[in-house]
Amino acid sequence: MSDTFDLVVIGGGPGGYVAAIRAAQLGMSVACVDSRPTLGGTCLNVGCIPSKALLQSSELYHEAGHGFSKHGIGTGEISLDLGAMMARKDKIVGDLTKGIAFLFKKNKIESVEGRGTIADAGTVEVGASNGQSDGKGKRTLKAGKIIIATGSEVMPLPGVEIDETRIVSSTGALALDAVPKEMVVVGGGYIGLEMGSVWSRLGANVTVVEFLDRIVPGMDGELAKTLQRVLKKQGLTFKLGAKVTGAENGGAGVTLTLEPAKGGDAETLQADVVLVSIGRRPYTEGLGLEKAGIKPDNRGFIPVDENFQTSVPGIFAIGDVIAGPMLAHKASEDGVVCVERMAGHAAQVDYGKVPGVVYTWPEVATVGKSEEQLKDEGVEYKAGKFPFTAVSRARVTDATDGFIKILADAKTDKVLGVHIIGPDAGTLIHEAVLCMEFGGSSEDIAATVHAHPTLAEGLKEAALAVAGAPIHM
């Protein structure tokens, strides 16, 4: 077994494993070091995939209990087998991790389990995953190049200690053994709203506590307001502009102490389970960055150049450990572009065209600039908006909440941003992404024939609305 490789990737998540596969396709000898026994990183093991599995299951459970009768379908009394639901989630994760292991074998990539530490620009030391001796000693990997792809970890909340039982991170929220009666989600971002939706559908009373005066910060304001209204209609409660200052875990429940973010009298909130979901931060613990000569910025991100190379030649970084959207698909693109540039290819990632999706129901998807950003930048733009209530397919599927909004340059008509809240928004957004990648205009979308009846017709109508001429409004 060789310990010398053209490339050693530290981290087997969606950035690291994709970089490893693409590098192998380009003819490099590759090893990928990860502390988990299964590949896929946080996203596949305890993030994107298991959460979407539970979102799907909980959505079907809720629909069976509330939406079938109008279709003339009688289901009788609905029951929940949470164990079976969790088992389905675990099987999906297991099957997909095995799939990545197969791809590694197919591409002759060596998977090395353990914690990777950079000894120097050409050496990675691999120790036991738990930081303790496993009796086998360290393994030293020699690398022509090194990619850091260690991802991110949950942002801690001062005064609130996570035990993954009563006070949980997203990891613990994916593995609860019972539906809590009262659940508090601290943080109104993507992850908190998705997990809050899961447990709300299954029967929990969910309260979302957010420090800011709005949810999903950074998202187009009109979208955020609509999402909050829809989720409130579904049963979620929101306490905005509130700061969590402490938590007392009594074993049987948690007492949270809150105070207004702008100051004021404190109050308490009782919960069976508290989900802490205030964001994520780069995970670089134990990597040996300082010894290698790499200094993260004041937010913990590793600075890189246009080739993803750090301040140390031969050491690169991708994904959540560098600046940009902390999204799995962004990390994967980073990985592809990084290794393609190593191989002399002209590749790039345009972070301004990376879509973001919130997998609540309705879904929310966005790409490009929001109205607030365009106004702040002094850009003159035109907006075209079309509601799903006027989309025939949305009527047929009884999914009429939300709208599609297209923002285009007032002079050139170039699409600057597209924002969707509605059914299958995460799929619909990709027509807009492709249009923007080619520098397309709203007229290009409006002139494209869309099949009837489909949800995508709403995108065409929104594009027509930019010019003030929607057909069905």
Rosetta blueprint (number, residue, H / E / L):
1 M L
2 S L
3 D L
4 T E
5 F E
6 D E
7 L E
8 V E
9 V E
10 I E
11 G L
12 G L
13 G L
14 P L
15 G L
16 G H
17 Y H
18 V H
19 A H
20 A H
21 I H
22 R H
23 A H
24 A H
25 Q H
26 L L
27 G L
28 M L
29 S L
30 V E
31 A E
32 C E
33 V E
34 D E
35 S L
36 R L
37 P L
38 T L
39 L L
40 G L
41 G H
42 T H
43 C H
44 L H
45 N H
46 V H
47 G L
48 C H
49 I H
50 P H
51 S H
52 K H
53 A H
54 L H
55 L H
56 Q H
57 S H
58 S H
59 E H
60 L H
61 Y H
62 H H
63 E H
64 A H
65 G H
66 H H
67 G L
68 F L
69 S H
70 K H
71 H H
72 G L
73 I L
74 G L
75 T L
76 G L
77 E L
78 I L
79 S L
80 L L
81 D L
82 L H
83 G H
84 A H
85 M H
86 M H
87 A H
88 R H
89 K H
90 D H
91 K H
92 I H
93 V H
94 G H
95 D H
96 L H
97 T H
98 K H
99 G H
100 I H
101 A H
102 F H
103 L H
104 F H
105 K H
106 K H
107 N L
108 K L
109 I L
110 E E
111 S E
112 V E
113 E E
114 G L
115 R E
116 G E
117 T E
118 I E
119 A E
120 D E
121 A L
122 G L
123 T E
124 V E
125 E E
126 V E
127 G E
128 A L
129 S L
130 N L
131 G L
132 Q L
133 S L
134 D L
135 G L
136 K L
137 G L
138 K L
139 R E
140 T E
141 L E
142 K E
143 A E
144 G E
145 K E
146 I E
147 I E
148 I E
149 A L
150 T L
151 G L
152 S E
153 E E
154 V E
155 M L
156 P L
157 L E
158 P L
159 G L
160 V E
161 E L
162 I L
163 D L
164 E L
165 T L
166 R L
167 I E
168 V E
169 S L
170 S H
171 T H
172 G H
173 A H
174 L L
175 A L
176 L L
177 D L
178 A L
179 V L
180 P L
181 K L
182 E E
183 M E
184 V E
185 V E
186 V E
187 G L
188 G L
189 G L
190 Y H
191 I H
192 G H
193 L H
194 E H
195 M H
196 G H
197 S H
198 V H
199 W H
200 S H
201 R H
202 L L
203 G L
204 A L
205 N E
206 V E
207 T E
208 V E
209 V E
210 E E
211 F L
212 L L
213 D L
214 R L
215 I L
216 V L
217 P L
218 G L
219 M L
220 D L
221 G H
222 E H
223 L H
224 A H
225 K H
226 T H
227 L H
228 Q H
229 R H
230 V H
231 L H
232 K H
233 K H
234 Q H
235 G L
236 L L
237 T E
238 F E
239 K E
240 L E
241 G L
242 A E
243 K E
244 V E
245 T E
246 G E
247 A E
248 E E
249 N E
250 G L
251 G L
252 A L
253 G L
254 V E
255 T E
256 L E
257 T E
258 L E
259 E E
260 P E
261 A L
262 K L
263 G L
264 G L
265 D L
266 A L
267 E E
268 T E
269 L E
270 Q E
271 A E
272 D L
273 V E
274 V E
275 L E
276 V E
277 S L
278 I L
279 G L
280 R E
281 R E
282 P E
283 Y L
284 T L
285 E L
286 G L
287 L L
288 G L
289 L H
290 E H
291 K H
292 A H
293 G L
294 I L
295 K L
296 P L
297 D L
298 N L
299 R L
300 G L
301 F L
302 I L
303 P L
304 V L
305 D L
306 E L
307 N L
308 F L
309 Q E
310 T L
311 S L
312 V L
313 P L
314 G L
315 I E
316 F E
317 A E
318 I L
319 G H
320 D H
321 V H
322 I L
323 A L
324 G L
325 P L
326 M L
327 L L
328 A H
329 H H
330 K H
331 A H
332 S H
333 E H
334 D H
335 G H
336 V H
337 V H
338 C H
339 V H
340 E H
341 R H
342 M H
343 A L
344 G L
345 H L
346 A L
347 A L
348 Q L
349 V L
350 D L
351 Y H
352 G H
353 K H
354 V L
355 P L
356 G E
357 V E
358 V E
359 Y L
360 T L
361 W L
362 P L
363 E E
364 V E
365 A E
366 T E
367 V E
368 G E
369 K L
370 S L
371 E H
372 E H
373 Q H
374 L H
375 K H
376 D H
377 E L
378 G L
379 V L
380 E L
381 Y E
382 K E
383 A E
384 G E
385 K E
386 F E
387 P E
388 F H
389 T H
390 A H
391 V L
392 S H
393 R H
394 A H
395 R H
396 V H
397 T L
398 D L
399 A L
400 T L
401 D L
402 G L
403 F E
404 I E
405 K E
406 I E
407 L E
408 A E
409 D E
410 A L
411 K L
412 T L
413 D L
414 K E
415 V E
416 L E
417 G E
418 V E
419 H E
420 I E
421 I E
422 G E
423 P L
424 D L
425 A H
426 G H
427 T H
428 L H
429 I H
430 H H
431 E H
432 A H
433 V H
434 L H
435 C H
436 M H
437 E H
438 F L
439 G L
440 G L
441 S E
442 S H
443 E H
444 D H
445 I H
446 A H
447 A L
448 T L
449 V L
450 H L
451 A L
452 H L
453 P L
454 T L
455 L L
456 A L
457 E H
458 G H
459 L H
460 K H
461 E H
462 A H
463 A H
464 L H
465 A H
466 V H
467 A L
468 G L
469 A L
470 P L
471 I L
472 H L
473 M L
